[in-house]
Amino acid sequence: MRSTYLFENAGEKEKKGLGIAIVTLLGKSGVASRRESRMIVYSDATVSGTIGGGEVERSVVRDALSAIKEGKSVRREYENRHGGQLEILIDVVSREKKAIIFGSGHVAKALLEVLTFLGFEIRVVDIIRDSSAFFTSSDADCNTALVFTDHANRDRFYAEAEKSLAFYIGALSSRVKAVSSDDRTYIPTGLDIGAERPEEVALSIAAEIMAALNKRRGISIKEERRRLIVVRGAGDLSTAVIIRLKRAGYNVLALETECPSVIRRTVSLAEAVYDKEAVVEGERAVLVSDISEIFHAFDDGLIPVLVDESGYSIGKLKPMVVVDAILAKRNLGTRIDDAPLTIALGPGFIAGFDVDVVIETKRGHALGRIIKEGSAIANTGTPGIIEGYGKERVIHSPCDGVLRAERRIGDIVKRGEVIAFVGSSPVYASIDGMLRGLIRDGYECKKGLKIADIDPRGEKAEYLSMSDKARAIAGAVLEVVDSYFASE
């Protein structure tokens, strides 16, 4: 398909108010065939062009639709069923900001001025002054804000507003009549700044519209700063904690070592240290080089990962919460005075002395227990039992040397099969099952280091999503953090 046709079609779609993302194939490796290098995805899920079809293209289209909705361009890598790698740029086309104001009273006039100053293209609809005024859902695209400033226009046009693609639908209303049918509905409209005069109300509405447009929560920068949490470690259990906190609205910084030795790499944000970024269950982490880049990552809705094994940045950032999720079975330097609230996962810490709270990490009845006095159950050296297997399912390095992988995470293996080499020494599968974890290819191993994990459940095992254990621990951490902020 010719590029000229692609962009001619895009122009017509844009006129209809559809969001647009240009998808470009930047590079490929392995067995990764393609027919075209570019396609365009529209917010109505239609597509022009192709990057090769198949499951990869379907995944790219899903990601492009999400990117259009969020208004942010992304660059990602995809793997096809033959093991080929595709590097894809999803570039969201910026659109002009628009607003439709329903009504012409004092608030409407003040809002018209404020939004005009902010660069919005404005249309005013007022059934009271003009009985022929009209509005249909097709009048508002995904870059349009709709604001109702009186009941007459709201009664007449609100049903059409709900059918539209508008990113913001707000209406003046009392708090008693508050409505929140979905994420784009703001009734009553406006941020709470104690507004009374029309100009003040208009300012509060405009601020809320800008927050919605930019995917922000509309809270003060001071409050945003207060919600900073530092998590030491970004392995699989730590990642679950990080993601749970991030989804609850907290800004989470992950600290890692220079060479993380994570096993369950497909669900560990620590992989960002090697690959510059990592994605787990849709949450994207990026490697940052210093403290100055952390808040830029937060602004983009990302999880920053900083190489800081000693925790030096904690003293610089002064977060409200520090979570030690290193899981070293001993305290590697976290102190109770590192933050107003300190939490540690697993054994090696005393609640009330090393940290404020300890979370139980041992599988069983007590998993996820919140401990405010004392310690977690001592390390037994035996992994949790899965289908009768405990320590048998964990594999350690037979010697010092560099690991060379022979199998990949997710592969089904048989007992006695070679899954890797450390130096010239073969590493054998200890049991039948799925290779759920394997340390990174090329890692410099020490004898006895944990390097692999086999799940005896085989095909039924999950290796691309967080475990039940990880979710239980993450839930306990979130409960502690939410309780702390609620009591502030």
N, C-alpha and C positions, 0 to 999 in steps of 0.2 A: 504494500500500500504506500503510495507516494506521500512524502511529508507535507507537500502543499495541500493535499486533500485533507490530511489529518487536521491541519490548523484552520482550514476553511470551515470544516465541520465544527471545530472548537469554537470559532467565532459565533456561529449560529446558536450553539448550545449556551454560550455565555450570555447572549441576548435574552435567552429564556430564563436567566437567573440561576443557572446550574453552576455548582462549584466544579472546579477543574483541577486535575493533577496530571502532570506530564511525567510519564514513567520512562526512564532511560536506562538501557543496559550499559553499564560502565565497563564491565570486564567479565571474563569467564575463565574457568580452569577445569580440567578434567573433561568428562563427557557431558558437555553442556551445549547442545545444539540450539540454534535459533533461526527463525526465518526473517525477523525484523529486529531492529535495535531499539525501537521506540513505540509506545502506545499512549493513548490518552484515556483516562478514567474520569467519568462524570459522576456527580453526586446522586444521579438517579440510577446508578449502577450499570449504565451502558458504557461500552468500550469501543474505541476506534484503534485499529492497528493490533499488533501482537508482539510479544517477546518470546514466542515459542509454544504457547499453549500449555496444557497439562496442569498438574496440581500446583506447580510453582507459580504459574500465571494466576491461578485462582487465589493463591495466598497473597500474591502481590496486589490483586484487585481488592481483596478484603482490607489489606493494610492501607491502600490508597484511599479507600472510602473513609477509613478511620482518620487518616491524615487530613482529608478535606474537611471532615467534621471538626477536627481540632485546629485547623488552619495552620498546620506546621509541616514543613518539608522534612523528610527523613531519608537516610541512606542505610540500607540493610543488605545482608547477605542471605542467600537462599541456597538450599541444596536439593537437587533433583533426585529421582529414584535411582539414577545411575551413579550417584556420588559426585556429580559435577557441581561446581560452585558458580553462582551468579551474583555479581555485585550490582545492586539496583539503586538508582536515585529516584525517589518519589518527590517531585517538585510541585508544591501546591501554588497555583496561580493566585496572586493577591488580587482582591476585588475592592471596588470602591465601597466605603461605608455609607449606609443609607438608614434613614429613620422615617417612619410614618407616625405623625402625631394626630391623635383623634381628639378633636375639641379645639376651642379657640379662646379659652379663658385666660386668666392671669398666669397660671402655671404653664399652660401650653405656650404662651407667648415667651415667657422666660426660658423655657426649655428649647424653643426654636433658636433663641439667641445663643445659648450655651453650646448646643450641638452644632450649629453653623460655625461657631468659633473653632470647634474641634475637628472640622473638616467633613462633616456629614452632609450628604445630599438629602434635603428635607422635602417631605410632602405633607401637607396638612389636609385632613379629612374632617369635615364638621357638618353633620346632618342637621344640626339646629339652624345654622346660618344658611345652609344650602341644601334644600330638600332633595336635590338631585345628586348629592354626593354619593359616591359608591366606593366599594373596596371588595376585592375578591382575593382568595388565597394566592392566586398566581401573581399578585402585585408585590409580594414579599419573598425574596430569595434568602439564602442562608447568610447573607451579609446585611440583613435588614433588622432593625429594632422597631417594635411596635409598642406605642405607649398610649393608653386610654386615660384621658384626664377628666372624663365625665361619664355619667351612667347612660345617657341617651345613646351616645356613639358605641359604648360598650355593649349595650343590649342589642344594637342593630348589627354590629360587625364582629363581635368576639368569636362567634362560631367559625367564621371564615378565617380569623386570625389563627385559631387552633389548627386549622388544616394546612396552614402555610409552612414554609421552611424557615421562617424567621428565627434568628438565634436568641431573640429576647422578646418576651411578651409581658408587658407590665401594665398595671392599672392602679390609679389612686384608689385607696380603700382604707377603712379602719382596720386596726389590728385584729379586731373581733372577727372580721370577715376574711381573714387571711386564707389564701388558696395556694396550694403547691402541688399541682397535678403532675408536673414533670420538671426536669432540670432547667428548662428555659422559661418557666412561668414565675413571675415576680409580683405577687399580689399580697400585701401592698407593695408598691414599687418604691425603690430608693433605699439608700443606706441610712442607718440610724446616726445622724449627726445633730439631732435635736432641731431639725428644720421646722420653721413656722411660716416665714414669709415666702411668697411665690418663688423668688429668686433662690432662696435657700433650698426649697423643695426641688427646684429644677437642677440645682447643683448636685443634690443627693441622687437624683435619678440618673443624671449624666454619668456620675462616678460609677454607679452600679452597671450601667450599660457598657462602659469601658472595661470594667472588670470581667463581665460576661464575654465581651468580644475577645479579650486577651486571655481567657481561661484562668482568671485569678479569682480568689475567694473574696476579695473586697474587704479585707481586714487591714488594720494599720500595719505599717512596716515594722513598728516596734513589737506588735503582737506576733508578726511573722517571725521575727528574730527570736522571740521567746520560745517558739515552738521548735527550736533546733534540737535535734537529738543526734548524738554521736554513738555509733555502734562499732565496737572493736571486733573485727572479723567479718568475713563475707562468704563463709562456707555455706553448705546447704541449710543447716539449722539457722545460722545467722541471717541468711537471705530471707527465710520465711519471716523472721522478726522484722527485718528492714522493710519488706514489702507490706506487711500488715500495718506497720506504723505509717508508712507513706500513704497507703490507701485511706487511713483514718484522718489524714490531713496534716500530718507532721512533716517537717523538713528533715530528712535523714541523711547523714553523712556516714559512709562506711570507711573504716580504716583497715588497711591490709599490709601484709609484708611485701617485700620486694619480689619474692618468689613463692606465692601461695602453693601449698601442697594439697589442694582439695582433691577429693576422690570423685564425688558426685558432681562433676563439672557442669552437667546439663542443667542443674538447678542451683548453681552457685554464681553469684554476681562477682566473686573474686576473679573470674575469668577475664573481667575487664582490664585487669592489670597486664595481661598478656595481649589481648586482642583490641584494647582501647575502648571496647564497649561489650556489654553482655545483656541478653534479654531473657528474663525468666517470667513465665506466665503473663507476658505482655508488658511487664515493667522493664524499662530500659535503664541501665547503669552506664556511666561514662567515666573514663579515667581522667582525673584532673591533676595538674602538675603542682598546683599550690593553692593556698587558701583563697586567693583572689578569684579563682574560677568556680568556687563552690556555689556561690549564690546565682551565678549565670546558669548553672545546671538546674538549680531549683526553679528559676524563672521559666525554663523550658520544660518543666515537669519531669525532669530526669533525676536519677539517683547518682550523686557524685561518689566516686571511689578514689581515695587518696592513699598513696603509699606512705604510711607513718606507723611503723611498728612500735615505736616508743610511746605514742600518744602525745607527742609534743604539741600538736594542733589543738588538743583539748584545752590547754592553758591559754592559748591565743584566742580561741573562739568563745570560751566560757559558756558552754551549752547548758540548758536547763536539766538535761538528762544524759547520762552516759550508761550504755549497756555493754558489759564485757561479755561478748559472745564468741570468744576465742576457743573455748571448750578445750583448754589445755590440761584440765584436771588439777590445775594449780593457778595461783594468782601471779600473773606476769607483770604486775605493776599498777593495776587499777586501785585507786584509793577512794575512800568514802567521801572525801572532800573534793573530788574531781568535779562534782556538780551538785546542785541542790537535791537531786535524786540519782542514786546509782543503783544499778541492777546487774547481777551476774547470773550466768547460766551454768548449772551443774556444780559438781564438787570442787573443793579447793578454796572456797570462800566462806566466811562466817558473817551472816546477816547481823547488822548492828555493829560490826567491827571493820571488816574489809569494805563492805557495801551496805546499802540500806536494805536491799531485798535480794534474796536468792530464789531462783526458779528451779524446781526439780526437773531433771532431764532423763531420768531412768524410766524405761518403759514399765508399765504396770499401773496399778491403782493410783499411785501418787504422782504420775506424770503430769507436769504443769502446775504442781502445787506451789503456792506463793508462801515463801518462808521469810518471816520477819525477825525470827530469832533462831540462831543455830545454823546448821549446814544442810546441804543436800545429801542424799545417800552416797556413801563413799564409793569410789570407783572399784568395781570388782574385776576389771580386766576382761570381762566376758560381754560381748555385744548382746543386744536383745534377741530373744529367740523368735525365729520366723520359720514356721512349719517344721519345728524340731531342730533347726540348725542355729547355732550361736556363733562361737568363735571359728567354726569351720567355714563360714561364709566370707570371712575376712582374710585377705592375703597380704603378706608382708614381704618386703624385699629380701631376697636370699643373700644379698651381698651389697657392697658399695659399687656404684656404677651408674651409667646413664641408661634410663629406660627407653626401650624401643617397642612401641605397641605393635602387636600382631592382630589384635581384634579391636573393635570399637564398642563404645558404650551403647547398649541396646541389643547387642548380639546375643544369641542363644549359644551357650557353650556346654561342653561335656566335661565331666571330671577327667583330669589327666591331659586335656587339650592345652597346647601352648597358647597363652594369651599375650605374652610379651617376653622380652629379654631385658635383663639388667646386666649391662656389659655383655659378656658371652654366656651368662647363666640363664637358662629358660625359666619362665614363670608359668606354672601349671594351674589350670582351673581346679579348685579344691572340691567342688561339687557340681552337679548339673544345675543349670538355671540360666537366668539372664545376667549378663555383665552390666550391673547397674552403675558401677563406678570404676574408673581407671584413671590413675594419675596422668598428668599431661605428658605426651610424647616428648622425649628429650630432657625430662627432669633428672637432675642429679640426685640420685637416691643414696641414702645411708642404709646399711644393713638393719633390718627390723622395722623400717618405715612402712606404715600402712600404704599400700599402693593400689589395692583393688577390692571390690565388694561384689559378691554374686548373690542374687536373689533367687532362692529355690523355687519361687512361684512361677518362674519361667515366663512364658508369653503373657501371663496375667499381671506381671510386675509392671510398675509405673517408673519410668526413668526421666520423663519430661515434665513432671509436675511435682510439687512439694509433697512430702510424706505426711501421714496423719500425725506422726510424732512432732514434726516441725510445726505443723499448724497448731497443735495443742500448746506447745511452748510459746509460739508467737502470740496466741490468744491470751496467755497468762501475762506476758510482758505488756500487751496493750491494756489489759485491765488495770495493771499497776499504774501505768502512765496516765491513762484517762482519769483514774481516781485521784491522782496527784494534782492534775490540772483542774479538776472539778472542785478541789478543796482550796485552790489558790484564791 
